[in-house]
Amino acid sequence: MTKVGHTREPGYSSSTALLEKELLSIKETTENEKSILVVDDEESIVGALSEFLSLRGYNVETAINSRQALAMIHEKAYGVVVS
């Protein structure tokens, strides 16, 4: 497992460290539970967060509004929903 906080990337903040710590707790779960749904109407936020999580080995799916997110949640179980 990767340890959190050893290298600081540009823009790395305490909230990023907290997010990584929480995400590490779900690393040892099933594939559905390792899936993360990112929901936001700002495409730049969805893109950045999706890339951040994907680079750390998570299965990331995105939705651009709550209606789309609810439809996706009814189709599949997610370990985490970030909105």
Order of alpha helices (4+ residues) and beta strands (2+ residues): alpha-beta-alpha-beta-alpha-beta
